[in-house]
Amino acid sequence: MRIGGESASLLLVGAGKMGGALLQAWLDRGLDPARINVLEPEPSDELRAIAARGVALARPARPPATLVLAVKPQLLEAVAPILTPLTDGSTLVISILAGKTLASLARHFPGPIVRAMPNLPAAVGQGITAAVTNAKVSPGERRRADALLSAIGRVEWLSDESLVDAVTAVSGSGPAYVFYLAECLAKAGQSAGLPPDLAARLARATVEGAGALLTHRSEITPAELRQAVTSPGGTTAAALAVLDGKDGLEKLIADAVAAAKLRAQELSS
Ligand SMILES: NC(=O)c1ccc[n+]([C@@H]2O[C@H](COP(=O)([O-])OP(=O)(O)OC[C@H]3O[C@@H](n4cnc5c(N)ncnc54)[C@H](OP(=O)(O)O)[C@@H]3O)[C@@H](O)[C@H]2O)c1
């Protein structure tokens, strides 16, 4: 994968969980460390080890081609005045700050802006990021953003920023729903008589394996995969009859996603 042009310089602000995953993925994919500056108030040992490969933990001397914002959203107002003088109108700003709209980012940065919403599996290169641009982003800048964000997984481009709250509710918060499913399955296994550690291992491996099947059999829909393991009158059918009941899993998930979307709208600024 090619990330940026030969002269593309990059400033990463905030190298915590998500910023750190991005930095590691860029370097793994061959982005030249000498082109990267990172601002992070208290660099971890891990970040210092990465920096030893040639990344500068300091302000850049010239405005970078790309600024990636990965601090906590509530810090935007505090860091923006420091960053504005470090950038110019041609700096492409990529923000992964949850809830920070293109309009609020544009109050600090006059040029092209990409608002992106990644998710936690980015930490293992299996994230899904939805992204939207403001009107100042050129096709080339969008390709640059796509290459940078693709380092941590897949990228979906949105044509309408109003979809970001629903994206947050589905893929942004979604990994927690799946972890919760694994927890519930383990508890149910215990209730069904299994030793707790065995129930936990079975539940975890089942979620992992089902996820891997979704990946490796991407031509088959989740519903088809489910139907393929559900013999009429069998054990899976007995369980699904419960999950499918009135106020069952479909309604619960729909209500959960609606609640997350509403909260995302409330937190958006
Ligand atoms: N984690 C996710 O699954 C996820 C998903 C979607 C979007 N996001 C977004 O990603 C962003 C980062 O989240 P995260 O989970 O990676 O948080 P995080 O681990 O807390 O990372 C934020 C980093 O920014 C650093 N920082 C604080 N003040 C700074 C400053 N003035 N200049 C430069 N860096 C500064 C923090 O350092 P200290 O720890 O020393 O304060 C920390 O290392 C958030 O805006 C969040 O909305 C995260």
The ligand as an SDF file (V2000), in Angstrom:
LIG
                    3D

 48 52  0  0  0  0  0  0  0  0999 V2000
  -10.7240    3.8810   21.0750 N   0  0  0  0  0  0  0  0  0  0  0  0
  -11.7050    3.7310   20.1860 C   0  0  0  0  0  0  0  0  0  0  0  0
  -12.2700    2.6290   19.9740 O   0  0  0  0  0  0  0  0  0  0  0  0
  -12.1850    4.9060   19.3630 C   0  0  0  0  0  0  0  0  0  0  0  0
  -13.1530    4.7030   18.3630 C   0  0  0  0  0  0  0  0  0  0  0  0
  -13.5600    5.7990   17.5940 C   0  0  0  0  0  0  0  0  0  0  0  0
  -13.0150    7.0510   17.8020 C   0  0  0  0  0  0  0  0  0  0  0  0
  -12.0910    7.2070   18.7940 N   0  0  0  0  0  0  0  0  0  0  0  0
  -11.5770    8.5580   19.0090 C   0  0  0  0  0  0  0  0  0  0  0  0
  -10.1920    8.5100   19.0320 O   0  0  0  0  0  0  0  0  0  0  0  0
   -9.7240    9.5600   19.8640 C   0  0  0  0  0  0  0  0  0  0  0  0
   -8.6560    8.9970   20.7560 C   0  0  0  0  0  0  0  0  0  0  0  0
   -9.2230    7.9610   21.5370 O   0  0  0  0  0  0  0  0  0  0  0  0
   -8.3120    6.9110   22.2820 P   0  0  0  0  0  0  0  0  0  0  0  0
   -9.1970    5.8050   22.7270 O   0  0  0  0  0  0  0  0  0  0  0  0
   -7.1190    6.6110   21.4540 O   0  0  0  0  0  0  0  0  0  0  0  0
   -7.9030    7.8010   23.5570 O   0  0  0  0  0  0  0  0  0  0  0  0
   -6.5550    7.7940   24.3780 P   0  0  0  0  0  0  0  0  0  0  0  0
   -5.9930    6.4250   24.4290 O   0  0  0  0  0  0  0  0  0  0  0  0
   -6.8220    8.5140   25.6740 O   0  0  0  0  0  0  0  0  0  0  0  0
   -5.5950    8.6750   23.4640 O   0  0  0  0  0  0  0  0  0  0  0  0
   -5.5530   10.0710   23.4600 C   0  0  0  0  0  0  0  0  0  0  0  0
   -4.0830   10.4730   23.5440 C   0  0  0  0  0  0  0  0  0  0  0  0
   -3.9630   11.8730   23.3530 O   0  0  0  0  0  0  0  0  0  0  0  0
   -2.9830   12.3230   24.2810 C   0  0  0  0  0  0  0  0  0  0  0  0
   -3.0690   13.7570   24.5540 N   0  0  0  0  0  0  0  0  0  0  0  0
   -3.6740   14.3880   25.5830 C   0  0  0  0  0  0  0  0  0  0  0  0
   -3.4960   15.7260   25.4910 N   0  0  0  0  0  0  0  0  0  0  0  0
   -2.7470   15.9570   24.3970 C   0  0  0  0  0  0  0  0  0  0  0  0
   -2.2060   17.1300   23.8050 C   0  0  0  0  0  0  0  0  0  0  0  0
   -2.4250   18.3410   24.3130 N   0  0  0  0  0  0  0  0  0  0  0  0
   -1.4760   16.9960   22.6630 N   0  0  0  0  0  0  0  0  0  0  0  0
   -1.2510   15.7840   22.1560 C   0  0  0  0  0  0  0  0  0  0  0  0
   -1.7360   14.6260   22.6820 N   0  0  0  0  0  0  0  0  0  0  0  0
   -2.4730   14.7100   23.7940 C   0  0  0  0  0  0  0  0  0  0  0  0
   -3.2640   11.4940   25.5020 C   0  0  0  0  0  0  0  0  0  0  0  0
   -2.1750   11.5650   26.3920 O   0  0  0  0  0  0  0  0  0  0  0  0
   -2.4420   11.3460   27.9830 P   0  0  0  0  0  0  0  0  0  0  0  0
   -2.9170    9.9440   28.1470 O   0  0  0  0  0  0  0  0  0  0  0  0
   -1.0970   11.6140   28.5890 O   0  0  0  0  0  0  0  0  0  0  0  0
   -3.4780   12.3450   28.3780 O   0  0  0  0  0  0  0  0  0  0  0  0
   -3.4770   10.1230   24.9030 C   0  0  0  0  0  0  0  0  0  0  0  0
   -2.2700    9.4320   24.7140 O   0  0  0  0  0  0  0  0  0  0  0  0
  -10.9170   10.1040   20.6470 C   0  0  0  0  0  0  0  0  0  0  0  0
  -11.2420   11.3920   20.1670 O   0  0  0  0  0  0  0  0  0  0  0  0
  -12.0200    9.1280   20.3510 C   0  0  0  0  0  0  0  0  0  0  0  0
  -13.2560    9.7810   20.2230 O   0  0  0  0  0  0  0  0  0  0  0  0
  -11.6470    6.1700   19.5640 C   0  0  0  0  0  0  0  0  0  0  0  0
  1  2  1  0
  2  3  2  0
  2  4  1  0
  4  5  1  0
  4 48  2  0
  5  6  2  0
  6  7  1  0
  7  8  2  0
  8  9  1  0
  8 48  1  0
  9 10  1  0
  9 46  1  0
 10 11  1  0
 11 12  1  0
 11 44  1  0
 12 13  1  0
 13 14  1  0
 14 15  2  0
 14 16  1  0
 14 17  1  0
 17 18  1  0
 18 19  2  0
 18 20  1  0
 18 21  1  0
 21 22  1  0
 22 23  1  0
 23 24  1  0
 23 42  1  0
 24 25  1  0
 25 26  1  0
 25 36  1  0
 26 27  1  0
 26 35  1  0
 27 28  2  0
 28 29  1  0
 29 30  1  0
 29 35  2  0
 30 31  1  0
 30 32  2  0
 32 33  1  0
 33 34  2  0
 34 35  1  0
 36 37  1  0
 36 42  1  0
 37 38  1  0
 38 39  2  0
 38 40  1  0
 38 41  1  0
 42 43  1  0
 44 45  1  0
 44 46  1  0
 46 47  1  0
M  CHG  2   8   1  16  -1
M  END
$$$$
